[in-house]
Amino acid sequence: MRKLTSRQKEVLETLEKYVATNHYPPSYRELSALVGLASSSTISGILNKLRENGYVSWEEGRPRTLKVIKTAS
């Protein structure tokens, strides 16, 4: 298991907090805004890396199915 970059950890922790508060995952744009990124494609890249490393998953083509499998701790 690779160690998370600081940005990956920030995104994962933000995602965890959002889901805990709202009971559903944020959109890519919402997540981008929450971590201070202008591009949702950057979030997409970060989430793809988190998925490759087993931290998150989602159903392709279905909105708001993003879920945390493993926490950043």
mmCIF file of the N, C-alpha and C atoms, coordinates in Angstrom:
data_MODEL
# 
_entry.id   MODEL 
# 
loop_
_atom_site.group_PDB 
_atom_site.id 
_atom_site.type_symbol 
_atom_site.label_atom_id 
_atom_site.label_alt_id 
_atom_site.label_comp_id 
_atom_site.label_asym_id 
_atom_site.label_entity_id 
_atom_site.label_seq_id 
_atom_site.pdbx_PDB_ins_code 
_atom_site.Cartn_x 
_atom_site.Cartn_y 
_atom_site.Cartn_z 
_atom_site.occupancy 
_atom_site.B_iso_or_equiv 
_atom_site.pdbx_formal_charge 
_atom_site.auth_seq_id 
_atom_site.auth_comp_id 
_atom_site.auth_asym_id 
_atom_site.auth_atom_id 
_atom_site.pdbx_PDB_model_num 
ATOM 1   N N  . MET A 1 1  ? 0.854   -1.177 0.000   1.00 0.00 ? 1  MET A N  1 
ATOM 2   C CA . MET A 1 1  ? 0.000   0.000  0.000   1.00 0.00 ? 1  MET A CA 1 
ATOM 3   C C  . MET A 1 1  ? 0.900   1.240  0.000   1.00 0.00 ? 1  MET A C  1 
ATOM 4   N N  . ARG A 1 2  ? 0.668   2.097  -0.958  1.00 0.00 ? 2  ARG A N  1 
ATOM 5   C CA . ARG A 1 2  ? 1.439   3.333  -1.042  1.00 0.00 ? 2  ARG A CA 1 
ATOM 6   C C  . ARG A 1 2  ? 0.947   4.349  -0.035  1.00 0.00 ? 2  ARG A C  1 
ATOM 7   N N  . LYS A 1 3  ? 1.885   5.161  0.422   1.00 0.00 ? 3  LYS A N  1 
ATOM 8   C CA . LYS A 1 3  ? 1.523   6.244  1.331   1.00 0.00 ? 3  LYS A CA 1 
ATOM 9   C C  . LYS A 1 3  ? 0.810   7.341  0.533   1.00 0.00 ? 3  LYS A C  1 
ATOM 10  N N  . LEU A 1 4  ? -0.206  7.916  1.141   1.00 0.00 ? 4  LEU A N  1 
ATOM 11  C CA . LEU A 1 4  ? -0.959  8.977  0.489   1.00 0.00 ? 4  LEU A CA 1 
ATOM 12  C C  . LEU A 1 4  ? -0.162  10.272 0.447   1.00 0.00 ? 4  LEU A C  1 
ATOM 13  N N  . THR A 1 5  ? -0.339  11.020 -0.636  1.00 0.00 ? 5  THR A N  1 
ATOM 14  C CA . THR A 1 5  ? 0.236   12.360 -0.688  1.00 0.00 ? 5  THR A CA 1 
ATOM 15  C C  . THR A 1 5  ? -0.600  13.248 0.229   1.00 0.00 ? 5  THR A C  1 
ATOM 16  N N  . SER A 1 6  ? -0.108  14.418 0.542   1.00 0.00 ? 6  SER A N  1 
ATOM 17  C CA . SER A 1 6  ? -0.864  15.319 1.415   1.00 0.00 ? 6  SER A CA 1 
ATOM 18  C C  . SER A 1 6  ? -2.187  15.723 0.761   1.00 0.00 ? 6  SER A C  1 
ATOM 19  N N  . ARG A 1 7  ? -2.197  15.926 -0.549  1.00 0.00 ? 7  ARG A N  1 
ATOM 20  C CA . ARG A 1 7  ? -3.427  16.304 -1.250  1.00 0.00 ? 7  ARG A CA 1 
ATOM 21  C C  . ARG A 1 7  ? -4.420  15.142 -1.261  1.00 0.00 ? 7  ARG A C  1 
ATOM 22  N N  . GLN A 1 8  ? -3.947  13.923 -1.496  1.00 0.00 ? 8  GLN A N  1 
ATOM 23  C CA . GLN A 1 8  ? -4.828  12.760 -1.465  1.00 0.00 ? 8  GLN A CA 1 
ATOM 24  C C  . GLN A 1 8  ? -5.453  12.583 -0.083  1.00 0.00 ? 8  GLN A C  1 
ATOM 25  N N  . LYS A 1 9  ? -4.632  12.752 0.938   1.00 0.00 ? 9  LYS A N  1 
ATOM 26  C CA . LYS A 1 9  ? -5.136  12.631 2.307   1.00 0.00 ? 9  LYS A CA 1 
ATOM 27  C C  . LYS A 1 9  ? -6.179  13.712 2.591   1.00 0.00 ? 9  LYS A C  1 
ATOM 28  N N  . GLU A 1 10 ? -5.926  14.933 2.146   1.00 0.00 ? 10 GLU A N  1 
ATOM 29  C CA . GLU A 1 10 ? -6.869  16.030 2.344   1.00 0.00 ? 10 GLU A CA 1 
ATOM 30  C C  . GLU A 1 10 ? -8.208  15.727 1.661   1.00 0.00 ? 10 GLU A C  1 
ATOM 31  N N  . VAL A 1 11 ? -8.149  15.239 0.431   1.00 0.00 ? 11 VAL A N  1 
ATOM 32  C CA . VAL A 1 11 ? -9.371  14.904 -0.307  1.00 0.00 ? 11 VAL A CA 1 
ATOM 33  C C  . VAL A 1 11 ? -10.124 13.783 0.398   1.00 0.00 ? 11 VAL A C  1 
ATOM 34  N N  . LEU A 1 12 ? -9.429  12.745 0.815   1.00 0.00 ? 12 LEU A N  1 
ATOM 35  C CA . LEU A 1 12 ? -10.062 11.618 1.494   1.00 0.00 ? 12 LEU A CA 1 
ATOM 36  C C  . LEU A 1 12 ? -10.702 12.045 2.810   1.00 0.00 ? 12 LEU A C  1 
ATOM 37  N N  . GLU A 1 13 ? -10.001 12.831 3.601   1.00 0.00 ? 13 GLU A N  1 
ATOM 38  C CA . GLU A 1 13 ? -10.554 13.308 4.872   1.00 0.00 ? 13 GLU A CA 1 
ATOM 39  C C  . GLU A 1 13 ? -11.752 14.230 4.649   1.00 0.00 ? 13 GLU A C  1 
ATOM 40  N N  . THR A 1 14 ? -11.686 15.079 3.635   1.00 0.00 ? 14 THR A N  1 
ATOM 41  C CA . THR A 1 14 ? -12.802 15.967 3.310   1.00 0.00 ? 14 THR A CA 1 
ATOM 42  C C  . THR A 1 14 ? -14.011 15.145 2.879   1.00 0.00 ? 14 THR A C  1 
ATOM 43  N N  . LEU A 1 15 ? -13.773 14.135 2.074   1.00 0.00 ? 15 LEU A N  1 
ATOM 44  C CA . LEU A 1 15 ? -14.845 13.240 1.637   1.00 0.00 ? 15 LEU A CA 1 
ATOM 45  C C  . LEU A 1 15 ? -15.493 12.543 2.834   1.00 0.00 ? 15 LEU A C  1 
ATOM 46  N N  . GLU A 1 16 ? -14.679 12.036 3.752   1.00 0.00 ? 16 GLU A N  1 
ATOM 47  C CA . GLU A 1 16 ? -15.195 11.359 4.948   1.00 0.00 ? 16 GLU A CA 1 
ATOM 48  C C  . GLU A 1 16 ? -16.086 12.302 5.765   1.00 0.00 ? 16 GLU A C  1 
ATOM 49  N N  . LYS A 1 17 ? -15.622 13.525 5.978   1.00 0.00 ? 17 LYS A N  1 
ATOM 50  C CA . LYS A 1 17 ? -16.382 14.501 6.764   1.00 0.00 ? 17 LYS A CA 1 
ATOM 51  C C  . LYS A 1 17 ? -17.691 14.876 6.076   1.00 0.00 ? 17 LYS A C  1 
ATOM 52  N N  . TYR A 1 18 ? -17.639 15.060 4.755   1.00 0.00 ? 18 TYR A N  1 
ATOM 53  C CA . TYR A 1 18 ? -18.833 15.438 4.005   1.00 0.00 ? 18 TYR A CA 1 
ATOM 54  C C  . TYR A 1 18 ? -19.899 14.350 4.119   1.00 0.00 ? 18 TYR A C  1 
ATOM 55  N N  . VAL A 1 19 ? -19.491 13.108 3.916   1.00 0.00 ? 19 VAL A N  1 
ATOM 56  C CA . VAL A 1 19 ? -20.437 11.985 3.990   1.00 0.00 ? 19 VAL A CA 1 
ATOM 57  C C  . VAL A 1 19 ? -20.984 11.842 5.407   1.00 0.00 ? 19 VAL A C  1 
ATOM 58  N N  . ALA A 1 20 ? -20.152 12.013 6.414   1.00 0.00 ? 20 ALA A N  1 
ATOM 59  C CA . ALA A 1 20 ? -20.609 11.908 7.801   1.00 0.00 ? 20 ALA A CA 1 
ATOM 60  C C  . ALA A 1 20 ? -21.653 12.977 8.120   1.00 0.00 ? 20 ALA A C  1 
ATOM 61  N N  . THR A 1 21 ? -21.498 14.158 7.556   1.00 0.00 ? 21 THR A N  1 
ATOM 62  C CA . THR A 1 21 ? -22.418 15.264 7.809   1.00 0.00 ? 21 THR A CA 1 
ATOM 63  C C  . THR A 1 21 ? -23.687 15.180 6.969   1.00 0.00 ? 21 THR A C  1 
ATOM 64  N N  . ASN A 1 22 ? -23.544 14.851 5.689   1.00 0.00 ? 22 ASN A N  1 
ATOM 65  C CA . ASN A 1 22 ? -24.663 14.915 4.747   1.00 0.00 ? 22 ASN A CA 1 
ATOM 66  C C  . ASN A 1 22 ? -25.310 13.573 4.418   1.00 0.00 ? 22 ASN A C  1 
ATOM 67  N N  . HIS A 1 23 ? -24.636 12.487 4.767   1.00 0.00 ? 23 HIS A N  1 
ATOM 68  C CA . HIS A 1 23 ? -25.129 11.129 4.509   1.00 0.00 ? 23 HIS A CA 1 
ATOM 69  C C  . HIS A 1 23 ? -25.196 10.769 3.032   1.00 0.00 ? 23 HIS A C  1 
ATOM 70  N N  . TYR A 1 24 ? -24.485 11.491 2.205   1.00 0.00 ? 24 TYR A N  1 
ATOM 71  C CA . TYR A 1 24 ? -24.321 11.170 0.794   1.00 0.00 ? 24 TYR A CA 1 
ATOM 72  C C  . TYR A 1 24 ? -23.025 11.838 0.333   1.00 0.00 ? 24 TYR A C  1 
ATOM 73  N N  . PRO A 1 25 ? -22.394 11.333 -0.710  1.00 0.00 ? 25 PRO A N  1 
ATOM 74  C CA . PRO A 1 25 ? -21.113 11.898 -1.146  1.00 0.00 ? 25 PRO A CA 1 
ATOM 75  C C  . PRO A 1 25 ? -21.279 13.187 -1.945  1.00 0.00 ? 25 PRO A C  1 
ATOM 76  N N  . PRO A 1 26 ? -20.247 14.013 -1.980  1.00 0.00 ? 26 PRO A N  1 
ATOM 77  C CA . PRO A 1 26 ? -20.292 15.245 -2.768  1.00 0.00 ? 26 PRO A CA 1 
ATOM 78  C C  . PRO A 1 26 ? -20.083 14.945 -4.249  1.00 0.00 ? 26 PRO A C  1 
ATOM 79  N N  . SER A 1 27 ? -20.494 15.873 -5.080  1.00 0.00 ? 27 SER A N  1 
ATOM 80  C CA . SER A 1 27 ? -20.159 15.784 -6.502  1.00 0.00 ? 27 SER A CA 1 
ATOM 81  C C  . SER A 1 27 ? -18.679 16.149 -6.650  1.00 0.00 ? 27 SER A C  1 
ATOM 82  N N  . TYR A 1 28 ? -18.126 15.880 -7.819  1.00 0.00 ? 28 TYR A N  1 
ATOM 83  C CA . TYR A 1 28 ? -16.729 16.251 -8.056  1.00 0.00 ? 28 TYR A CA 1 
ATOM 84  C C  . TYR A 1 28 ? -16.540 17.757 -7.902  1.00 0.00 ? 28 TYR A C  1 
ATOM 85  N N  . ARG A 1 29 ? -17.470 18.535 -8.408  1.00 0.00 ? 29 ARG A N  1 
ATOM 86  C CA . ARG A 1 29 ? -17.356 20.000 -8.297  1.00 0.00 ? 29 ARG A CA 1 
ATOM 87  C C  . ARG A 1 29 ? -17.424 20.451 -6.848  1.00 0.00 ? 29 ARG A C  1 
ATOM 88  N N  . GLU A 1 30 ? -18.335 19.862 -6.083  1.00 0.00 ? 30 GLU A N  1 
ATOM 89  C CA . GLU A 1 30 ? -18.432 20.217 -4.662  1.00 0.00 ? 30 GLU A CA 1 
ATOM 90  C C  . GLU A 1 30 ? -17.147 19.850 -3.936  1.00 0.00 ? 30 GLU A C  1 
ATOM 91  N N  . LEU A 1 31 ? -16.621 18.662 -4.214  1.00 0.00 ? 31 LEU A N  1 
ATOM 92  C CA . LEU A 1 31 ? -15.383 18.227 -3.575  1.00 0.00 ? 31 LEU A CA 1 
ATOM 93  C C  . LEU A 1 31 ? -14.222 19.124 -3.984  1.00 0.00 ? 31 LEU A C  1 
ATOM 94  N N  . SER A 1 32 ? -14.171 19.517 -5.252  1.00 0.00 ? 32 SER A N  1 
ATOM 95  C CA . SER A 1 32 ? -13.126 20.441 -5.719  1.00 0.00 ? 32 SER A CA 1 
ATOM 96  C C  . SER A 1 32 ? -13.168 21.747 -4.946  1.00 0.00 ? 32 SER A C  1 
ATOM 97  N N  . ALA A 1 33 ? -14.369 22.289 -4.785  1.00 0.00 ? 33 ALA A N  1 
ATOM 98  C CA . ALA A 1 33 ? -14.525 23.549 -4.057  1.00 0.00 ? 33 ALA A CA 1 
ATOM 99  C C  . ALA A 1 33 ? -14.138 23.397 -2.591  1.00 0.00 ? 33 ALA A C  1 
ATOM 100 N N  . LEU A 1 34 ? -14.490 22.292 -1.988  1.00 0.00 ? 34 LEU A N  1 
ATOM 101 C CA . LEU A 1 34 ? -14.194 22.068 -0.571  1.00 0.00 ? 34 LEU A CA 1 
ATOM 102 C C  . LEU A 1 34 ? -12.696 22.022 -0.282  1.00 0.00 ? 34 LEU A C  1 
ATOM 103 N N  . VAL A 1 35 ? -11.914 21.506 -1.226  1.00 0.00 ? 35 VAL A N  1 
ATOM 104 C CA . VAL A 1 35 ? -10.463 21.430 -1.009  1.00 0.00 ? 35 VAL A CA 1 
ATOM 105 C C  . VAL A 1 35 ? -9.707  22.548 -1.718  1.00 0.00 ? 35 VAL A C  1 
ATOM 106 N N  . GLY A 1 36 ? -10.443 23.475 -2.328  1.00 0.00 ? 36 GLY A N  1 
ATOM 107 C CA . GLY A 1 36 ? -9.815  24.651 -2.918  1.00 0.00 ? 36 GLY A CA 1 
ATOM 108 C C  . GLY A 1 36 ? -9.175  24.432 -4.274  1.00 0.00 ? 36 GLY A C  1 
ATOM 109 N N  . LEU A 1 37 ? -9.721  23.530 -5.066  1.00 0.00 ? 37 LEU A N  1 
ATOM 110 C CA . LEU A 1 37 ? -9.215  23.309 -6.416  1.00 0.00 ? 37 LEU A CA 1 
ATOM 111 C C  . LEU A 1 37 ? -10.206 23.863 -7.425  1.00 0.00 ? 37 LEU A C  1 
ATOM 112 N N  . ALA A 1 38 ? -9.700  24.429 -8.497  1.00 0.00 ? 38 ALA A N  1 
ATOM 113 C CA . ALA A 1 38 ? -10.575 25.010 -9.512  1.00 0.00 ? 38 ALA A CA 1 
ATOM 114 C C  . ALA A 1 38 ? -11.064 23.972 -10.510 1.00 0.00 ? 38 ALA A C  1 
ATOM 115 N N  . SER A 1 39 ? -10.349 22.864 -10.630 1.00 0.00 ? 39 SER A N  1 
ATOM 116 C CA . SER A 1 39 ? -10.647 21.886 -11.675 1.00 0.00 ? 39 SER A CA 1 
ATOM 117 C C  . SER A 1 39 ? -11.207 20.586 -11.123 1.00 0.00 ? 39 SER A C  1 
ATOM 118 N N  . SER A 1 40 ? -12.348 20.174 -11.649 1.00 0.00 ? 40 SER A N  1 
ATOM 119 C CA . SER A 1 40 ? -12.898 18.884 -11.235 1.00 0.00 ? 40 SER A CA 1 
ATOM 120 C C  . SER A 1 40 ? -12.102 17.737 -11.862 1.00 0.00 ? 40 SER A C  1 
ATOM 121 N N  . SER A 1 41 ? -11.351 18.006 -12.919 1.00 0.00 ? 41 SER A N  1 
ATOM 122 C CA . SER A 1 41 ? -10.517 16.950 -13.502 1.00 0.00 ? 41 SER A CA 1 
ATOM 123 C C  . SER A 1 41 ? -9.343  16.607 -12.572 1.00 0.00 ? 41 SER A C  1 
ATOM 124 N N  . THR A 1 42 ? -8.868  17.576 -11.808 1.00 0.00 ? 42 THR A N  1 
ATOM 125 C CA . THR A 1 42 ? -7.825  17.297 -10.824 1.00 0.00 ? 42 THR A CA 1 
ATOM 126 C C  . THR A 1 42 ? -8.367  16.378 -9.742  1.00 0.00 ? 42 THR A C  1 
ATOM 127 N N  . ILE A 1 43 ? -9.587  16.633 -9.291  1.00 0.00 ? 43 ILE A N  1 
ATOM 128 C CA . ILE A 1 43 ? -10.228 15.769 -8.302  1.00 0.00 ? 43 ILE A CA 1 
ATOM 129 C C  . ILE A 1 43 ? -10.409 14.372 -8.886  1.00 0.00 ? 43 ILE A C  1 
ATOM 130 N N  . SER A 1 44 ? -10.780 14.302 -10.133 1.00 0.00 ? 44 SER A N  1 
ATOM 131 C CA . SER A 1 44 ? -10.949 13.012 -10.795 1.00 0.00 ? 44 SER A CA 1 
ATOM 132 C C  . SER A 1 44 ? -9.654  12.210 -10.752 1.00 0.00 ? 44 SER A C  1 
ATOM 133 N N  . GLY A 1 45 ? -8.546  12.857 -11.045 1.00 0.00 ? 45 GLY A N  1 
ATOM 134 C CA . GLY A 1 45 ? -7.247  12.188 -11.002 1.00 0.00 ? 45 GLY A CA 1 
ATOM 135 C C  . GLY A 1 45 ? -6.886  11.716 -9.605  1.00 0.00 ? 45 GLY A C  1 
ATOM 136 N N  . ILE A 1 46 ? -7.145  12.554 -8.617  1.00 0.00 ? 46 ILE A N  1 
ATOM 137 C CA . ILE A 1 46 ? -6.855  12.188 -7.230  1.00 0.00 ? 46 ILE A CA 1 
ATOM 138 C C  . ILE A 1 46 ? -7.734  11.012 -6.807  1.00 0.00 ? 46 ILE A C  1 
ATOM 139 N N  . LEU A 1 47 ? -9.011  11.064 -7.148  1.00 0.00 ? 47 LEU A N  1 
ATOM 140 C CA . LEU A 1 47 ? -9.918  9.976  -6.787  1.00 0.00 ? 47 LEU A CA 1 
ATOM 141 C C  . LEU A 1 47 ? -9.549  8.675  -7.498  1.00 0.00 ? 47 LEU A C  1 
ATOM 142 N N  . ASN A 1 48 ? -9.086  8.771  -8.735  1.00 0.00 ? 48 ASN A N  1 
ATOM 143 C CA . ASN A 1 48 ? -8.635  7.564  -9.437  1.00 0.00 ? 48 ASN A CA 1 
ATOM 144 C C  . ASN A 1 48 ? -7.457  6.916  -8.720  1.00 0.00 ? 48 ASN A C  1 
ATOM 145 N N  . LYS A 1 49 ? -6.519  7.732  -8.244  1.00 0.00 ? 49 LYS A N  1 
ATOM 146 C CA . LYS A 1 49 ? -5.386  7.202  -7.478  1.00 0.00 ? 49 LYS A CA 1 
ATOM 147 C C  . LYS A 1 49 ? -5.855  6.575  -6.165  1.00 0.00 ? 49 LYS A C  1 
ATOM 148 N N  . LEU A 1 50 ? -6.798  7.241  -5.489  1.00 0.00 ? 50 LEU A N  1 
ATOM 149 C CA . LEU A 1 50 ? -7.339  6.690  -4.246  1.00 0.00 ? 50 LEU A CA 1 
ATOM 150 C C  . LEU A 1 50 ? -8.055  5.366  -4.516  1.00 0.00 ? 50 LEU A C  1 
ATOM 151 N N  . ARG A 1 51 ? -8.732  5.283  -5.645  1.00 0.00 ? 51 ARG A N  1 
ATOM 152 C CA . ARG A 1 51 ? -9.418  4.039  -6.019  1.00 0.00 ? 51 ARG A CA 1 
ATOM 153 C C  . ARG A 1 51 ? -8.400  2.930  -6.290  1.00 0.00 ? 51 ARG A C  1 
ATOM 154 N N  . GLU A 1 52 ? -7.349  3.255  -7.033  1.00 0.00 ? 52 GLU A N  1 
ATOM 155 C CA . GLU A 1 52 ? -6.291  2.275  -7.332  1.00 0.00 ? 52 GLU A CA 1 
ATOM 156 C C  . GLU A 1 52 ? -5.672  1.718  -6.053  1.00 0.00 ? 52 GLU A C  1 
ATOM 157 N N  . ASN A 1 53 ? -5.567  2.566  -5.039  1.00 0.00 ? 53 ASN A N  1 
ATOM 158 C CA . ASN A 1 53 ? -4.947  2.162  -3.777  1.00 0.00 ? 53 ASN A CA 1 
ATOM 159 C C  . ASN A 1 53 ? -5.945  1.605  -2.767  1.00 0.00 ? 53 ASN A C  1 
ATOM 160 N N  . GLY A 1 54 ? -7.207  1.452  -3.172  1.00 0.00 ? 54 GLY A N  1 
ATOM 161 C CA . GLY A 1 54 ? -8.195  0.797  -2.326  1.00 0.00 ? 54 GLY A CA 1 
ATOM 162 C C  . GLY A 1 54 ? -8.836  1.654  -1.250  1.00 0.00 ? 54 GLY A C  1 
ATOM 163 N N  . TYR A 1 55 ? -8.781  2.983  -1.395  1.00 0.00 ? 55 TYR A N  1 
ATOM 164 C CA . TYR A 1 55 ? -9.367  3.873  -0.392  1.00 0.00 ? 55 TYR A CA 1 
ATOM 165 C C  . TYR A 1 55 ? -10.820 4.238  -0.693  1.00 0.00 ? 55 TYR A C  1 
ATOM 166 N N  . VAL A 1 56 ? -11.178 4.313  -1.974  1.00 0.00 ? 56 VAL A N  1 
ATOM 167 C CA . VAL A 1 56 ? -12.540 4.679  -2.357  1.00 0.00 ? 56 VAL A CA 1 
ATOM 168 C C  . VAL A 1 56 ? -13.018 3.771  -3.492  1.00 0.00 ? 56 VAL A C  1 
ATOM 169 N N  . SER A 1 57 ? -14.327 3.780  -3.699  1.00 0.00 ? 57 SER A N  1 
ATOM 170 C CA . SER A 1 57 ? -14.897 3.091  -4.860  1.00 0.00 ? 57 SER A CA 1 
ATOM 171 C C  . SER A 1 57 ? -16.147 3.835  -5.288  1.00 0.00 ? 57 SER A C  1 
ATOM 172 N N  . TRP A 1 58 ? -16.620 3.533  -6.495  1.00 0.00 ? 58 TRP A N  1 
ATOM 173 C CA . TRP A 1 58 ? -17.861 4.102  -6.994  1.00 0.00 ? 58 TRP A CA 1 
ATOM 174 C C  . TRP A 1 58 ? -18.339 3.250  -8.153  1.00 0.00 ? 58 TRP A C  1 
ATOM 175 N N  . GLU A 1 59 ? -19.604 3.419  -8.498  1.00 0.00 ? 59 GLU A N  1 
ATOM 176 C CA . GLU A 1 59 ? -20.191 2.726  -9.635  1.00 0.00 ? 59 GLU A CA 1 
ATOM 177 C C  . GLU A 1 59 ? -20.054 3.630  -10.852 1.00 0.00 ? 59 GLU A C  1 
ATOM 178 N N  . GLU A 1 60 ? -19.435 3.106  -11.895 1.00 0.00 ? 60 GLU A N  1 
ATOM 179 C CA . GLU A 1 60 ? -19.230 3.886  -13.120 1.00 0.00 ? 60 GLU A CA 1 
ATOM 180 C C  . GLU A 1 60 ? -20.570 4.347  -13.690 1.00 0.00 ? 60 GLU A C  1 
ATOM 181 N N  . GLY A 1 61 ? -20.639 5.599  -14.095 1.00 0.00 ? 61 GLY A N  1 
ATOM 182 C CA . GLY A 1 61 ? -21.812 6.139  -14.755 1.00 0.00 ? 61 GLY A CA 1 
ATOM 183 C C  . GLY A 1 61 ? -22.989 6.449  -13.844 1.00 0.00 ? 61 GLY A C  1 
ATOM 184 N N  . ARG A 1 62 ? -22.795 6.306  -12.541 1.00 0.00 ? 62 ARG A N  1 
ATOM 185 C CA . ARG A 1 62 ? -23.877 6.594  -11.603 1.00 0.00 ? 62 ARG A CA 1 
ATOM 186 C C  . ARG A 1 62 ? -23.419 7.721  -10.679 1.00 0.00 ? 62 ARG A C  1 
ATOM 187 N N  . PRO A 1 63 ? -24.163 8.799  -10.628 1.00 0.00 ? 63 PRO A N  1 
ATOM 188 C CA . PRO A 1 63 ? -23.754 9.941  -9.793  1.00 0.00 ? 63 PRO A CA 1 
ATOM 189 C C  . PRO A 1 63 ? -23.888 9.641  -8.298  1.00 0.00 ? 63 PRO A C  1 
ATOM 190 N N  . ARG A 1 64 ? -23.020 10.251 -7.550  1.00 0.00 ? 64 ARG A N  1 
ATOM 191 C CA . ARG A 1 64 ? -23.041 10.198 -6.080  1.00 0.00 ? 64 ARG A CA 1 
ATOM 192 C C  . ARG A 1 64 ? -23.000 8.787  -5.501  1.00 0.00 ? 64 ARG A C  1 
ATOM 193 N N  . THR A 1 65 ? -22.197 7.930  -6.126  1.00 0.00 ? 65 THR A N  1 
ATOM 194 C CA . THR A 1 65 ? -21.991 6.577  -5.589  1.00 0.00 ? 65 THR A CA 1 
ATOM 195 C C  . THR A 1 65 ? -20.611 6.439  -4.959  1.00 0.00 ? 65 THR A C  1 
ATOM 196 N N  . LEU A 1 66 ? -19.885 7.530  -4.882  1.00 0.00 ? 66 LEU A N  1 
ATOM 197 C CA . LEU A 1 66 ? -18.545 7.528  -4.295  1.00 0.00 ? 66 LEU A CA 1 
ATOM 198 C C  . LEU A 1 66 ? -18.621 7.147  -2.828  1.00 0.00 ? 66 LEU A C  1 
ATOM 199 N N  . LYS A 1 67 ? -17.812 6.156  -2.416  1.00 0.00 ? 67 LYS A N  1 
ATOM 200 C CA . LYS A 1 67 ? -17.797 5.786  -1.011  1.00 0.00 ? 67 LYS A CA 1 
ATOM 201 C C  . LYS A 1 67 ? -16.377 5.487  -0.536  1.00 0.00 ? 67 LYS A C  1 
ATOM 202 N N  . VAL A 1 68 ? -16.154 5.771  0.733   1.00 0.00 ? 68 VAL A N  1 
ATOM 203 C CA . VAL A 1 68 ? -14.853 5.527  1.354   1.00 0.00 ? 68 VAL A CA 1 
ATOM 204 C C  . VAL A 1 68 ? -14.815 4.084  1.818   1.00 0.00 ? 68 VAL A C  1 
ATOM 205 N N  . ILE A 1 69 ? -13.775 3.367  1.408   1.00 0.00 ? 69 ILE A N  1 
ATOM 206 C CA . ILE A 1 69 ? -13.587 1.985  1.828   1.00 0.00 ? 69 ILE A CA 1 
ATOM 207 C C  . ILE A 1 69 ? -12.636 1.920  3.016   1.00 0.00 ? 69 ILE A C  1 
ATOM 208 N N  . LYS A 1 70 ? -11.586 2.736  2.947   1.00 0.00 ? 70 LYS A N  1 
ATOM 209 C CA . LYS A 1 70 ? -10.564 2.755  3.973   1.00 0.00 ? 70 LYS A CA 1 
ATOM 210 C C  . LYS A 1 70 ? -10.224 4.193  4.320   1.00 0.00 ? 70 LYS A C  1 
ATOM 211 N N  . THR A 1 71 ? -10.115 4.498  5.607   1.00 0.00 ? 71 THR A N  1 
ATOM 212 C CA . THR A 1 71 ? -9.818  5.859  6.030   1.00 0.00 ? 71 THR A CA 1 
ATOM 213 C C  . THR A 1 71 ? -8.342  6.203  5.855   1.00 0.00 ? 71 THR A C  1 
ATOM 214 N N  . ALA A 1 72 ? -8.040  7.467  5.966   1.00 0.00 ? 72 ALA A N  1 
ATOM 215 C CA . ALA A 1 72 ? -6.677  7.949  5.781   1.00 0.00 ? 72 ALA A CA 1 
ATOM 216 C C  . ALA A 1 72 ? -5.759  7.621  6.945   1.00 0.00 ? 72 ALA A C  1 
ATOM 217 N N  . SER A 1 73 ? -6.297  7.267  8.080   1.00 0.00 ? 73 SER A N  1 
ATOM 218 C CA . SER A 1 73 ? -5.483  7.016  9.279   1.00 0.00 ? 73 SER A CA 1 
ATOM 219 C C  . SER A 1 73 ? -4.540  5.881  9.136   1.00 0.00 ? 73 SER A C  1 
# 
